[in-house]
Amino acid sequence: MLGSTQHGVIGLGPYAGGNEPSPGLHSGVLGVSDNPAGAGVQGLSNRGNGVFGASLLFNGIQGVAFTSGYGVFGTSSGGVGVEGDSQNSAGVIGRATAANNASPGVIGSATKGYGVFGYSSNSNGIAGQSGTSAGGCVGFAGAPGGYGIYGGTAVAGGYAGGFAGPVLVVGNFTATGGAKSAAVPHPDGTHRRLYCLECPESWFEDFGKGRLVNGRAEVKLDADFTALVHGEDYHIFLTPRGDSNGLYVSGLTSSGFEVREQKGGASSLDFDYRVVAKRKDIPAPRMEKVKLPEPLKELVKPELPKPPETPRPAVTPAR
């Protein structure tokens, strides 16, 4: 066993081979307490580490809670409560392993700052992945006007969000400060921007072709289209595909309309039509006023607390 004036307790146990040593069999320090309020091992230091553990092949420090306590608990009044560092693996791993355990693997909570903050100098700051049909990353708004997930740009030229694959929006979709557009591949190898057509009200439209025979035609609308719109009143735009006296709509029902040639004409020719009708499933007031939520301002990387520069002892295998 080694000692140091900088550390409360240092324990180095000899490695005796095998896979996972049992607690106490190859432990540098083993502490057990029967008192619910007591600690198996407690280390206090005015300057260095309260407790330091090192292992060449297993856990440097291992804590086990058999009931509702903490396996490892760290607290600090000014520094970092718990820090995990690794040169070749994960700094900290949290697991909730029982089949019926709905608790998160890692929980972060804060009074004013971010509950969880992730930063990487060469990769993603935070990444989430789900092994089932659930979400890789999930966010909830806990108060009116809050955001379940919010993305912003901390530097010019960045993107507030990016999606590689289908995107589903359940609820209203509002864009402000910019246009909705599609970047369409062009034969010259570039992408060209095409903009969405905006309307003061929510409209659906459909297109089709018909044929005038002896100056008359019946057009039946697609039943799947009429099921989604208000059929008592809609707009029809006609374009003849040939010379005529002009076309007009003579009758309109929720399922279709009649087209005739003007001035009693009896021409036979093709025509195109465009139908525009109001959406039926949601209210969409004309030119509705919108109150935008306040954007988040904390979009820059916070100054992370740094642990004190305490030299760690050189660890060599016990012989």
C-alpha positions, 0 to 999 in steps of 0.5 A: 500500500502506498501513502502520500501527503496529498491524498486522503487514501490511496489503494493499489491492489496486486493483480492476481489474474482472472477476469473480474476480481471480487470486491475485497479479493484484489482490492487496494481498499475495501470499506463496509458500513452497516450504518445507513447513514455511514460511508464504506469509505470516506476520504477528505483532503484539503488540497488533493484527492479525497480518495484515489483508486487505480487499476491496470485492468479493472475499475479504479474505484467501484461503488455498489448500492444494494438498495436505493442509495448511490453507487458513487456519490460526488458533491462539491461546493465550488468545483466539479461533483464528479469527473470522469476522464479517459484517454481511450474510452468513455469518460463516464458511462451511465446504465439503467439495465433492468428490463422494467426500469424506466429511469434514464441511464444519465440524468442532468439537472441544473437550476440556471444553466443547461441540465446536460451539456455536450461538447466535442472539438471534432464530432457531435456535441450530443448524440442519441440513438434508439434501438426500437421505434422510439426517438433517438433524441426527445425533448419536451416543453415544460412551460407555455412558450417553451421549446421541446427542442431548440436549435440555433447558430452560435456562429455565422454560416451554421445551420440551426438544424439538419435532417437526413431522411423523412421528417414528420411534423404533428401540429402547425408548421410556421416559418418566419424570417425566411422563405419555404423552398425546395433545392431541386437538382439541375441538369448542369449539376447545381441545385436551384431554389424553387419557392412555395406558393403562399395563400392567406387561407388554407387551400387544397388544389387538384388538376385534371383533363376533360373532353368537350363533346358537342359543346358539353362535358361532365367532370367528376372529382376524385373522391379522395380529394373531395373528402378532404375539402369543403365541397359546397363551394370551390374554384374552377379554372378552365383552359381549352386545348383548341379553338372554341367560343370559350368555356364556362362552368354550368353546374357545380356539386360537391362531387363534380361540375359541368363544362359547356362551350359559350354562345351555344357552341357544339365544339369537341375538344380537350381541356385542362382544369384546376380545382381549388377548395378550402381544407376541411379538417382544420380551421384556417382564419384568413390572414390570422395574426401570429404571436411568435415565441421568444427565441432562446438566447443561451446558444453559446458554449458556457464556460465549463468548470475546470477541476483543480490541477492536482498531480496524480501519482504514478501507478506501477504494478505491485509486485 
